[in-house]
């Protein structure tokens, strides 16, 4: 440009130099929280253990709940007539008479006499194999299938059976199964309480880990905060870091728990031909937790990941608020 001064004109032109294009330098911003360190790996391991135990607890709760439901359904459709051996009385004839009397009642869908082989198999876990039930005073059973919507008159059935069949007794299983169902419900409640405690322990572990990470990087966090970095920016960095840690640990623990579920199911399916397996199957089914159990385990994995991130976020925000309060009090 030219600047006039009085009558003179300075033709000196100050050239405007074209700025050379500046090379674009890529800067790799170091994260506030180190992405991998010994404490981080230890936290992943702890979260994996807690997730594994939580999923096992949820699987056990699901199994007990489903078994209790099966028990309730069975009691609603079956009753048992027990005939004890009486000297001088033909057992087979007594069984036939009891079955015939029970089948006459309204609400009975069918009767089935448990034969000698099946009775021996039921007693095999306690008395051993090769048992001859004719040599022992072993009661025989008649299974009565009933209509759930229209159950028969059990009191009337007892009154008709007792004078006709010596040594007979009718058991509708309600007292015994009601106690088992009550015990199952108590177990489910305790299991859910244990699950809540495990999740609480996981949250506390993340709180301590977050505070430890902040203590190790406290000078950096305070400088960033004082120069104007928003609390949500710093909290977002911590939340991202601990979400990754939480999901790694939770996924590992959940996968291990699902492997255990599959192994239990495989083991139970391979051992169905033993008397012990019959008793276990009668109590717990085939040790399969079903789709609800697997979905619950996946939900626990996601929940622990979210809890880990949310806990770290709240902890960081609380810590920064404490810094602000201390700063204002010091002024």
C-alpha angles and dihedrals in degrees: 000000000000123000118206115218115186110305093338126089119205108216090192106125120201103218118224105227118216109240111238111242107267115235111248107242116202111217120200105216111218112231119245091233117047107247095224130020139135093271091050093051090047090052091051089053093048093048090048091054093047092047091048092052092044092052092047090051092049091047091051091048091050092048093050092045093051091046091052089052090052090050091052091050092048094050089051093058108030141057130174131227112202120200117193121206113263121191112254094013122110107238095204092052091049091051092050092049093049091049092049094050093047093049091058093066122096112248095036112119098182147337130221129189113219104230127222095263093052091046091051090049091053091052096042097093090060105028101030132237127305092045118167103206092192089070093056132056092250117163117233126220139223116198113215117200111206137193109257093208095045110028118190127250100270094184091054090047091053092049091052096044100048099064093039102045119042115225094013127147132175120218121186090185092225098126094046096044093043088059091048092049091049089051090049092052090049090051091050091051092049091047092053090048090052090049091053090049091051092050089048091051089051091052092050090048090054091048091055092044091050092049089048091052091048092048090053091050098029097121091053093048093049093049092049091047094048094048091055108275108151119241092236091056092054091042090050091056091052092043092053092048096049093041088059091047092046094049092048093051095040093048091050093048093044092049091050091050092051090051088054090050091052092047092051091049091048092047093049092047091052094051102048094115096069129087091235089055090051091056093045091047091050090055104034107014116228095326091254114141093197131214093307091059094050091046089050091051090051089049090052090052092052092043093053091049092051092044090051093053095042093047093052090047094052092044093052094046091049091049093051092047089054089052090053092049092049091047093051092046090052094054 
